[in-house]
Amino acid sequence: MTTPKIELKGVQKRFGTKVVLDGVDLSVDPGESLVIIGGSGTGKSVTLKSILGLITPDKGSIKVDGREVSRLTGRAREEVNRKFGMLFQAAALFDSLTVWENVAFGLIQGRGLNRTEAKQIALQKLAKVGLGPEVGELSPSELSGGMQKRVGLARAIAAEPEIIFFDEPTTGLDPIMADVINDLIVTTVKDMGVTTLSITHDMVSARKIADKIAMIYKGKIIWSGRKEDIDNSGNPYVDQFIHGRAEGPIKMELAK
């Protein structure tokens, strides 16, 4: 049997009295694209942060390539994180750096590459996402939202990661630009042969970039399977969410 690239078993996390993760089980095989869907506050981001080591779970196991990573710190954690690339929700570019310096940031700061070599790699990655070398000299504030997402993707792939995380990759984009970014993600992931884990509430994006989809609700994975099967999940929570219906078992919690 193939060792999963990422595997979570019984992961729990609470903040004070609020239970955010209540026994999350997930498995992502090498080269697979898993998308976690769910509404706001259901535990998507905490799951992602737990895998990245930004949050330590209270209980449970998180493995990367079969290695337990949930309690790693220091150099051991850095070694695991070298496998990762990340596209942040709002691109999260540094305003004080040029575009190419943003793409090369991890190469220079994390890998110790000299600026000349790092810039060459940065321009190559910008070309992969459809941006010319002239864009590399601009500041992030000179770019549209879609171009900023492209730069964020170029940065995510700059160090040739084995695993890429996508945090709400199409948030804030119009439908056409969102589709462009989705296509770019699919093409880039296929070309690199990497494993990806994404979180989103955008079903159009999920259907486009996923091999498998898992839905999280109240801190638990309530359904997972091939994306082709989600329309026939037989789960009323999943059915309500993917069709965006107000009526159903999922009730919006309103402030009192």
Backbone bond lengths (Angstrom), bond angles and torsions (degrees), N, CA, C in turn:
res aa  C-N    CA-C-N  psi(-1)  N-CA   C-N-CA  omega(-1)  CA-C   N-CA-C  phi
1 M - - - 1.461 - - 1.518 110.67 -
2 T 1.322 115.96 143.73 1.461 121.34 178.96 1.526 110.23 -73.25
3 T 1.330 116.09 134.21 1.460 119.86 174.76 1.515 109.24 -71.89
4 P 1.337 118.60 126.78 1.468 119.74 178.86 1.531 111.05 -58.88
5 K 1.310 115.49 145.55 1.464 119.66 175.74 1.527 109.72 -69.98
6 I 1.340 115.87 -40.93 1.469 122.61 175.76 1.519 107.65 -132.25
7 E 1.322 116.35 134.57 1.465 119.59 178.55 1.527 110.00 -142.94
8 L 1.319 116.37 124.99 1.466 122.80 175.84 1.519 108.71 -115.67
9 K 1.331 115.96 134.83 1.460 121.18 176.72 1.523 109.90 -134.25
10 G 1.319 115.65 119.86 1.458 121.18 174.29 1.511 115.27 59.48
11 V 1.327 117.61 34.20 1.466 120.84 -175.79 1.530 109.88 -74.46
12 Q 1.323 114.91 126.28 1.462 121.68 -179.85 1.526 109.97 -125.75
13 K 1.326 114.82 143.47 1.460 120.43 175.94 1.517 109.23 -153.44
14 R 1.338 115.05 130.50 1.459 119.70 174.04 1.518 108.64 -128.59
15 F 1.318 114.98 152.67 1.458 122.25 173.92 1.526 106.16 -120.38
16 G 1.332 115.54 105.58 1.455 119.54 -173.34 1.518 109.63 65.60
17 T 1.323 116.07 -124.57 1.462 119.65 179.42 1.529 112.77 -91.77
18 K 1.332 116.82 -5.82 1.466 120.40 -177.02 1.530 110.95 -88.34
19 V 1.313 115.88 117.33 1.460 121.56 176.06 1.527 108.17 -83.91
20 V 1.339 116.69 118.24 1.470 120.71 -178.35 1.524 110.88 -99.97
21 L 1.324 117.01 -46.25 1.468 121.71 174.30 1.523 107.86 -114.80
22 D 1.321 115.83 129.07 1.471 120.01 -172.34 1.526 111.23 -125.61
23 G 1.339 115.45 50.16 1.462 120.00 178.73 1.512 112.42 98.35
24 V 1.336 116.62 56.96 1.467 121.43 -177.31 1.527 110.44 -79.05
25 D 1.335 116.25 128.75 1.457 123.61 174.88 1.528 108.09 -119.44
26 L 1.332 116.11 125.00 1.466 121.26 179.87 1.521 109.40 -147.64
27 S 1.321 115.91 151.17 1.458 120.14 174.99 1.521 108.94 -145.56
28 V 1.333 116.41 130.96 1.467 122.02 178.81 1.522 108.01 -124.87
29 D 1.315 116.81 120.00 1.465 121.28 -179.02 1.526 110.87 -80.55
30 P 1.340 117.15 159.14 1.468 120.15 177.61 1.530 111.62 -56.32
31 G 1.337 115.85 133.19 1.454 121.30 178.35 1.513 114.81 78.46
32 E 1.311 116.84 4.06 1.462 121.66 -177.40 1.523 110.94 -95.23
33 S 1.335 115.65 151.98 1.463 121.64 175.69 1.517 109.00 -114.11
34 L 1.328 116.00 110.99 1.461 121.57 177.87 1.520 108.98 -107.31
35 V 1.317 116.35 132.13 1.461 121.75 176.25 1.527 108.70 -115.78
36 I 1.338 115.84 125.81 1.460 121.27 175.21 1.520 107.78 -95.96
37 I 1.326 115.89 122.33 1.455 120.82 177.96 1.527 109.41 -108.49
38 G 1.316 115.68 162.05 1.460 120.87 178.68 1.513 109.86 156.30
39 G 1.303 116.25 160.52 1.453 120.97 -179.32 1.514 112.95 -75.15
40 S 1.316 115.99 178.54 1.459 121.28 178.24 1.525 109.65 -65.32
41 G 1.324 115.94 138.26 1.458 120.92 176.15 1.513 115.39 78.65
42 T 1.342 117.24 12.71 1.464 119.54 -178.32 1.529 113.29 -90.92
43 G 1.339 117.40 -10.73 1.460 120.26 177.96 1.513 115.75 115.87
44 K 1.348 117.62 5.11 1.470 120.28 -178.45 1.528 111.78 -60.08
45 S 1.333 116.10 -53.35 1.467 120.65 -175.74 1.530 111.94 -66.59
46 V 1.328 117.41 -37.03 1.464 120.28 179.90 1.527 109.99 -67.43
47 T 1.324 116.82 -35.80 1.468 120.23 174.96 1.518 110.46 -60.68
48 L 1.326 116.15 -47.60 1.458 121.25 -179.91 1.527 111.40 -62.15
49 K 1.325 116.82 -46.10 1.464 121.10 -179.60 1.524 111.96 -64.64
50 S 1.316 117.01 -31.15 1.463 120.85 178.23 1.529 110.50 -67.89
51 I 1.332 116.99 -41.37 1.469 120.70 177.89 1.520 110.30 -65.04
52 L 1.337 116.77 -39.33 1.466 121.82 -178.78 1.526 112.75 -73.95
53 G 1.330 117.44 -11.78 1.459 120.70 -179.44 1.508 113.96 85.77
54 L 1.322 117.24 9.91 1.463 120.86 177.99 1.524 111.19 -78.71
55 I 1.328 115.84 -23.55 1.456 123.11 176.96 1.522 108.11 -129.85
56 T 1.319 116.83 137.55 1.464 121.21 176.37 1.524 108.87 -97.65
57 P 1.328 117.87 120.69 1.466 119.28 179.83 1.525 111.64 -66.94
58 D 1.330 115.89 154.89 1.460 120.56 177.95 1.524 111.34 -74.57
59 K 1.328 115.58 -36.68 1.461 121.05 179.55 1.517 108.57 -146.26
60 G 1.339 115.09 164.53 1.454 119.68 174.30 1.514 113.67 102.52
61 S 1.307 114.93 175.68 1.463 123.02 -175.38 1.524 110.62 -121.70
62 I 1.333 115.80 137.13 1.465 121.99 172.02 1.525 106.82 -127.45
63 K 1.326 116.24 119.34 1.463 120.69 -179.31 1.521 110.77 -119.60
64 V 1.323 115.72 141.50 1.464 123.30 172.87 1.522 106.41 -122.51
65 D 1.322 116.23 120.29 1.474 121.58 -174.68 1.528 111.44 53.52
66 G 1.329 116.52 37.77 1.449 121.21 176.96 1.515 115.30 81.65
67 R 1.321 117.20 -0.57 1.471 121.72 -178.88 1.523 110.34 -101.32
68 E 1.320 116.26 129.26 1.458 120.71 176.92 1.523 109.69 -67.70
69 V 1.343 116.45 124.98 1.466 120.24 -174.61 1.526 113.50 -123.31
70 S 1.330 117.83 -2.80 1.468 119.89 -170.60 1.522 113.97 -66.69
71 R 1.335 117.63 -19.78 1.469 119.66 -179.01 1.532 112.70 -118.07
72 L 1.312 116.39 11.69 1.464 119.20 -178.16 1.524 111.47 -72.54
73 T 1.336 116.08 146.27 1.463 122.15 175.85 1.528 108.79 -138.69
74 G 1.323 115.45 172.18 1.465 121.21 172.53 1.514 113.38 58.53
75 R 1.328 115.74 -137.73 1.463 120.98 -174.79 1.520 112.92 -64.52
76 A 1.325 116.17 -34.85 1.461 119.71 178.92 1.525 110.53 -61.91
77 R 1.344 116.45 -40.61 1.457 120.88 178.19 1.532 110.29 -68.05
78 E 1.326 116.96 -41.64 1.465 121.40 179.16 1.523 110.91 -60.54
79 E 1.322 115.94 -38.20 1.469 120.66 179.64 1.530 110.84 -61.60
80 V 1.319 116.37 -42.73 1.461 120.55 178.17 1.526 110.32 -67.45
81 N 1.323 116.45 -43.56 1.468 120.81 -176.68 1.526 112.82 -65.21
82 R 1.317 117.36 -18.15 1.467 120.21 175.75 1.522 111.76 -65.74
83 K 1.294 116.40 -19.99 1.461 120.60 177.95 1.525 111.96 -77.23
84 F 1.351 116.67 -13.98 1.460 121.80 -168.55 1.525 113.70 -101.08
85 G 1.317 114.88 145.88 1.457 123.29 165.12 1.514 107.08 -126.57
86 M 1.329 116.80 157.38 1.474 119.27 -173.57 1.522 111.03 -144.97
87 L 1.333 115.71 130.10 1.460 121.16 169.74 1.520 107.27 -106.70
88 F 1.318 116.45 112.39 1.457 121.69 -175.03 1.529 111.59 -79.37
89 Q 1.325 115.48 158.47 1.457 122.18 -175.62 1.522 112.75 -56.20
90 A 1.307 118.24 -46.31 1.469 121.34 -177.99 1.528 111.35 -107.00
91 A 1.333 116.01 28.67 1.473 124.03 -177.19 1.525 112.15 69.09
92 A 1.362 117.34 -39.76 1.475 122.43 174.78 1.520 111.99 55.67
93 L 1.324 115.73 47.88 1.463 120.17 177.62 1.528 110.48 -84.41
94 F 1.318 115.99 150.79 1.461 121.28 178.87 1.523 109.33 -83.64
95 D 1.329 116.96 118.56 1.465 121.14 -177.41 1.522 112.76 -63.92
96 S 1.333 116.67 -28.44 1.465 120.75 -175.61 1.524 113.05 -80.93
97 L 1.334 117.31 -6.48 1.470 121.48 -179.19 1.525 110.33 -112.19
98 T 1.322 116.19 152.21 1.460 119.55 173.18 1.526 109.14 -70.18
99 V 1.320 115.50 170.70 1.460 120.25 -179.46 1.532 111.08 -59.76
100 W 1.338 117.51 -47.61 1.466 117.99 -177.92 1.531 111.33 -65.66
101 E 1.329 117.46 -33.42 1.462 120.01 177.62 1.528 111.14 -67.78
102 N 1.329 116.50 -33.41 1.458 120.07 174.55 1.529 110.83 -63.26
103 V 1.324 116.02 -46.96 1.473 120.58 -179.48 1.526 110.76 -63.41
104 A 1.325 115.98 -36.96 1.465 120.93 -175.46 1.525 113.39 -89.48
105 F 1.324 117.13 0.44 1.471 120.25 -172.35 1.536 112.41 -53.99
106 G 1.320 116.63 -49.45 1.468 119.69 -178.61 1.518 112.82 -67.37
107 L 1.322 116.21 -31.44 1.465 120.17 179.37 1.525 111.10 -67.96
108 I 1.334 115.74 -39.74 1.466 120.57 -177.96 1.525 110.54 -79.22
109 Q 1.333 116.02 -50.56 1.462 120.13 -175.00 1.531 112.95 -78.03
110 G 1.335 115.59 -37.72 1.461 118.90 -175.54 1.510 115.01 -93.03
111 R 1.339 116.24 -35.38 1.469 120.68 -175.63 1.519 113.74 -104.72
112 G 1.334 116.16 -10.59 1.463 119.35 176.85 1.515 114.99 75.50
113 L 1.344 118.43 20.83 1.460 120.78 178.11 1.524 109.85 -71.30
114 N 1.342 115.81 149.04 1.462 118.46 175.29 1.527 108.64 -74.32
115 R 1.326 116.18 159.47 1.462 121.16 -172.07 1.531 112.13 -63.17
116 T 1.317 118.22 -35.61 1.467 120.69 -178.92 1.517 111.09 -63.62
117 E 1.317 115.92 -48.53 1.466 120.37 -179.85 1.522 111.00 -67.20
118 A 1.341 115.97 -41.09 1.461 120.44 -179.80 1.530 110.98 -63.55
119 K 1.345 116.31 -37.88 1.466 119.40 179.77 1.521 110.85 -66.25
120 Q 1.322 117.55 -39.49 1.464 120.93 177.73 1.524 111.03 -58.28
121 I 1.332 115.77 -46.55 1.460 120.75 179.75 1.526 110.11 -64.58
122 A 1.333 116.41 -42.30 1.460 120.79 -179.44 1.526 111.16 -59.88
123 L 1.317 117.27 -43.98 1.464 120.66 179.85 1.532 111.27 -66.32
124 Q 1.338 116.64 -35.25 1.469 120.23 175.88 1.522 110.95 -63.26
125 K 1.325 116.16 -42.69 1.467 119.84 -178.95 1.525 110.77 -70.51
126 L 1.330 117.49 -36.41 1.465 119.99 175.24 1.527 110.44 -61.34
127 A 1.322 116.78 -39.64 1.462 120.49 177.79 1.532 110.83 -62.51
128 K 1.329 116.92 -36.37 1.464 121.06 179.84 1.534 112.12 -63.36
129 V 1.334 115.57 -29.03 1.472 118.66 179.27 1.525 111.56 -101.06
130 G 1.332 116.27 16.63 1.455 120.96 172.05 1.511 116.32 83.47
131 L 1.339 117.51 22.90 1.458 121.08 -179.91 1.532 109.83 -117.23
132 G 1.343 115.97 133.01 1.457 121.40 -177.52 1.524 112.52 -79.13
133 P 1.346 116.59 169.19 1.465 120.96 -177.60 1.517 113.56 -62.14
134 E 1.336 117.03 -26.28 1.467 119.69 179.85 1.538 111.08 -65.45
135 V 1.335 116.77 -29.02 1.463 120.39 178.19 1.523 110.61 -66.80
136 G 1.312 115.87 -30.16 1.462 120.45 -178.95 1.513 113.70 -60.38
137 E 1.332 117.37 -24.43 1.466 120.77 -178.09 1.531 112.68 -90.68
138 L 1.323 117.25 -6.57 1.460 120.50 -179.61 1.528 110.93 -80.46
139 S 1.330 115.30 166.53 1.458 119.73 172.81 1.529 107.64 -95.98
140 P 1.331 118.68 154.96 1.469 120.77 -179.53 1.525 113.62 -54.82
141 S 1.337 117.69 -32.38 1.462 120.68 -177.79 1.529 112.43 -66.96
142 E 1.317 117.32 -15.88 1.463 121.91 179.12 1.527 112.27 -88.09
143 L 1.317 117.14 -0.32 1.459 121.08 -175.48 1.523 111.62 -104.98
144 S 1.320 115.95 150.85 1.461 121.50 172.16 1.526 109.03 -73.26
145 G 1.338 115.97 169.15 1.456 119.95 178.97 1.520 112.59 -60.15
146 G 1.331 116.32 -40.76 1.458 120.25 178.99 1.519 112.47 -65.17
147 M 1.328 116.75 -40.10 1.470 120.22 178.50 1.520 110.67 -67.68
148 Q 1.334 116.83 -36.38 1.457 119.62 177.25 1.529 110.76 -62.83
149 K 1.340 116.87 -38.99 1.462 120.29 176.85 1.528 110.50 -63.03
150 R 1.329 116.32 -39.80 1.467 119.91 178.25 1.523 111.00 -62.55
151 V 1.330 115.71 -42.40 1.466 120.03 178.04 1.531 109.72 -63.61
152 G 1.337 116.39 -41.36 1.458 120.12 177.30 1.515 111.99 -59.95
153 L 1.340 116.79 -38.55 1.460 120.72 177.49 1.526 110.98 -68.19
154 A 1.340 116.06 -40.97 1.469 119.60 177.19 1.528 110.71 -59.57
155 R 1.328 116.72 -41.13 1.468 120.13 177.64 1.528 110.93 -65.43
156 A 1.330 115.98 -38.68 1.470 119.97 -178.53 1.523 112.27 -63.00
157 I 1.341 117.55 -31.25 1.459 120.56 -177.06 1.527 112.86 -100.70
158 A 1.336 117.25 -0.21 1.469 121.21 -172.51 1.528 113.08 -57.81
159 A 1.320 117.15 -40.00 1.472 120.60 -175.60 1.531 112.18 -95.53
160 E 1.336 116.91 18.50 1.465 122.24 179.08 1.536 111.53 52.60
161 P 1.322 118.09 58.65 1.460 120.31 -177.68 1.526 112.46 -70.34
162 E 1.321 115.55 161.63 1.464 121.40 175.56 1.525 110.94 -89.42
163 I 1.337 115.74 -26.75 1.460 122.09 -177.27 1.522 108.15 -132.84
164 I 1.338 116.97 131.55 1.461 120.63 176.83 1.525 108.76 -119.30
165 F 1.336 115.45 133.80 1.462 122.49 176.87 1.528 108.62 -105.22
166 F 1.315 115.40 134.69 1.466 121.39 177.72 1.525 108.30 -118.28
167 D 1.332 116.25 119.41 1.461 122.34 -179.24 1.520 108.62 -103.83
168 E 1.332 116.71 103.38 1.476 121.97 179.86 1.533 110.50 45.89
169 P 1.343 117.59 63.52 1.472 120.52 -170.53 1.518 116.06 -63.88
170 T 1.342 118.39 -20.30 1.466 119.11 -176.99 1.529 113.61 -110.77
171 T 1.330 117.39 6.95 1.470 120.26 179.95 1.528 110.98 -58.67
172 G 1.326 116.29 133.53 1.458 121.70 175.54 1.518 114.94 83.13
173 L 1.337 117.41 2.97 1.467 120.44 -179.39 1.522 110.64 -105.12
174 D 1.332 116.22 149.01 1.452 119.24 175.15 1.536 108.50 -70.90
175 P 1.332 118.79 162.65 1.474 120.89 -174.07 1.521 114.82 -56.24
176 I 1.330 117.32 -36.83 1.467 119.89 -178.60 1.526 110.24 -70.30
177 M 1.336 116.77 -47.23 1.459 119.26 179.43 1.531 110.94 -66.22
178 A 1.333 116.34 -34.92 1.464 119.83 176.83 1.526 110.35 -60.13
179 D 1.338 116.41 -41.02 1.461 120.36 179.52 1.522 111.00 -67.56
180 V 1.336 116.64 -36.64 1.469 120.71 176.39 1.532 110.19 -61.30
181 I 1.332 116.52 -45.44 1.466 120.75 -179.75 1.528 110.30 -65.57
182 N 1.337 117.14 -41.35 1.467 119.60 177.63 1.527 111.32 -59.92
183 D 1.340 116.50 -45.33 1.467 120.43 178.34 1.519 110.96 -61.43
184 L 1.318 116.37 -40.43 1.459 121.74 -179.81 1.525 110.84 -63.98
185 I 1.331 115.61 -41.71 1.469 119.99 178.05 1.523 110.35 -61.96
186 V 1.335 116.89 -47.26 1.463 121.28 -178.98 1.532 110.76 -59.94
187 T 1.331 116.54 -46.59 1.459 121.01 -178.41 1.526 111.44 -64.82
188 T 1.327 115.87 -46.05 1.468 120.62 -178.14 1.521 111.08 -63.24
189 V 1.330 116.40 -45.15 1.469 120.99 -179.43 1.523 110.56 -63.38
190 K 1.330 116.59 -42.46 1.461 120.41 179.77 1.527 111.05 -64.10
191 D 1.328 117.07 -43.95 1.462 121.47 -179.86 1.529 112.00 -62.10
192 M 1.342 116.24 -38.23 1.462 120.85 -176.28 1.522 112.99 -87.51
193 G 1.335 116.93 -19.76 1.449 120.19 -178.97 1.514 113.72 67.70
194 V 1.333 117.11 30.03 1.464 121.00 -175.56 1.527 111.13 -90.15
195 T 1.322 115.21 167.46 1.454 123.20 173.11 1.527 107.38 -94.00
196 T 1.336 117.12 140.54 1.469 118.63 179.66 1.521 110.97 -132.36
197 L 1.324 113.70 146.73 1.461 121.60 172.37 1.516 107.11 -131.45
198 S 1.317 116.29 123.53 1.462 121.75 -176.21 1.517 109.91 -123.05
199 I 1.332 116.29 151.07 1.455 120.73 170.95 1.525 107.92 -123.04
200 T 1.330 115.68 136.53 1.459 119.29 -178.25 1.527 109.64 -163.44
201 H 1.331 115.23 159.71 1.460 120.50 169.02 1.530 109.44 -111.71
202 D 1.343 116.25 4.21 1.459 122.72 -177.29 1.536 108.96 -92.50
203 M 1.329 116.58 105.63 1.458 120.16 -175.99 1.526 112.98 -68.58
204 V 1.329 117.64 -29.49 1.465 119.56 177.01 1.526 109.20 -62.61
205 S 1.323 116.15 -45.30 1.456 121.33 178.21 1.529 110.74 -64.88
206 A 1.317 117.00 -44.85 1.465 120.95 -178.95 1.525 111.22 -58.34
207 R 1.317 116.72 -45.56 1.464 120.40 -178.77 1.525 111.74 -65.56
208 K 1.322 115.86 -29.17 1.464 119.64 -176.53 1.520 112.42 -79.53
209 I 1.335 117.81 -42.06 1.472 119.73 -169.82 1.526 113.65 -100.50
210 A 1.337 117.74 -9.83 1.464 119.97 -172.93 1.520 112.88 -90.49
211 D 1.333 114.76 148.60 1.467 121.87 159.03 1.524 107.42 -93.06
212 K 1.335 114.52 -46.46 1.461 121.33 177.73 1.530 109.32 -124.12
213 I 1.328 115.73 152.14 1.454 122.02 176.97 1.528 108.47 -125.58
214 A 1.336 115.60 139.30 1.463 121.42 174.13 1.517 107.62 -127.13
215 M 1.331 116.83 137.01 1.459 119.82 178.04 1.513 109.80 -108.13
216 I 1.330 115.10 131.41 1.455 121.89 177.39 1.526 108.84 -107.89
217 Y 1.335 114.99 136.47 1.463 120.66 179.65 1.523 107.73 -147.50
218 K 1.322 115.29 124.52 1.461 121.95 -177.73 1.538 111.88 50.93
219 G 1.334 114.12 44.34 1.464 119.68 172.41 1.507 116.14 78.89
220 K 1.338 117.80 9.02 1.467 120.95 178.72 1.527 109.90 -129.30
221 I 1.326 116.29 148.53 1.458 120.37 171.26 1.520 106.92 -80.57
222 I 1.338 116.11 113.72 1.460 119.87 -175.15 1.532 112.60 -97.66
223 W 1.339 116.40 -13.25 1.469 120.26 175.48 1.517 108.53 -161.92
224 S 1.317 116.66 143.43 1.468 120.97 170.94 1.514 108.38 -150.15
225 G 1.314 115.05 147.77 1.463 119.07 179.83 1.509 110.83 173.39
226 R 1.321 116.38 -176.77 1.461 121.40 177.18 1.527 109.59 -63.02
227 K 1.316 116.14 146.04 1.469 118.19 -177.60 1.528 111.87 -61.65
228 E 1.347 116.07 -27.72 1.451 119.14 -179.81 1.526 112.19 -67.26
229 D 1.334 116.77 -19.99 1.460 121.15 -174.89 1.528 113.66 -95.50
230 I 1.327 117.40 -5.50 1.465 118.67 -170.96 1.526 112.80 -67.90
231 D 1.327 117.39 -28.50 1.463 119.29 179.55 1.523 112.26 -71.99
232 N 1.323 115.67 -14.77 1.465 120.61 178.23 1.530 110.06 -122.20
233 S 1.336 115.08 40.30 1.465 119.88 -175.58 1.525 112.86 -68.49
234 G 1.333 116.54 -27.28 1.456 119.93 -175.80 1.522 112.89 73.59
235 N 1.338 116.04 9.62 1.463 121.22 -178.96 1.528 108.43 -109.62
236 P 1.333 118.83 117.92 1.465 120.55 -175.85 1.523 113.68 -64.36
237 Y 1.344 118.19 -28.80 1.461 121.74 177.69 1.533 109.69 -68.47
238 V 1.327 115.67 -45.93 1.466 120.87 178.39 1.526 110.04 -62.93
239 D 1.312 116.23 -45.31 1.467 120.99 -178.16 1.518 111.22 -60.28
240 Q 1.337 116.86 -43.55 1.467 120.03 178.68 1.521 111.30 -63.36
241 F 1.346 116.16 -43.07 1.468 119.71 -175.49 1.531 111.41 -67.57
242 I 1.328 117.42 -47.81 1.467 119.06 -173.56 1.520 112.32 -69.63
243 H 1.330 116.84 -20.95 1.460 119.37 177.99 1.531 112.55 -102.29
244 G 1.342 116.59 0.42 1.455 121.02 175.31 1.510 114.12 62.01
245 R 1.324 116.58 41.58 1.464 120.15 -177.75 1.524 110.81 -91.17
246 A 1.327 116.46 137.69 1.462 120.71 176.15 1.521 111.18 -71.37
247 E 1.322 115.71 -33.93 1.470 120.69 -178.30 1.518 110.31 -89.54
248 G 1.335 115.63 133.70 1.457 120.09 178.75 1.515 110.53 153.69
249 P 1.335 117.25 -174.11 1.461 120.49 -176.24 1.516 114.37 -69.59
250 I 1.346 117.62 -21.78 1.463 120.33 178.25 1.521 108.01 -82.74
251 K 1.319 116.44 118.16 1.463 120.90 179.92 1.514 110.14 -110.20
252 M 1.312 116.85 133.21 1.460 121.39 176.95 1.519 109.19 -70.52
253 E 1.343 115.31 127.67 1.454 119.46 178.63 1.521 108.89 -86.64
254 L 1.305 115.95 112.05 1.460 121.07 -178.78 1.526 110.46 -96.64
255 A 1.339 115.37 143.78 1.463 120.27 178.81 1.521 109.54 -65.20
256 K 1.312 115.73 138.32 1.471 120.64 179.43 1.515 111.10 -97.60
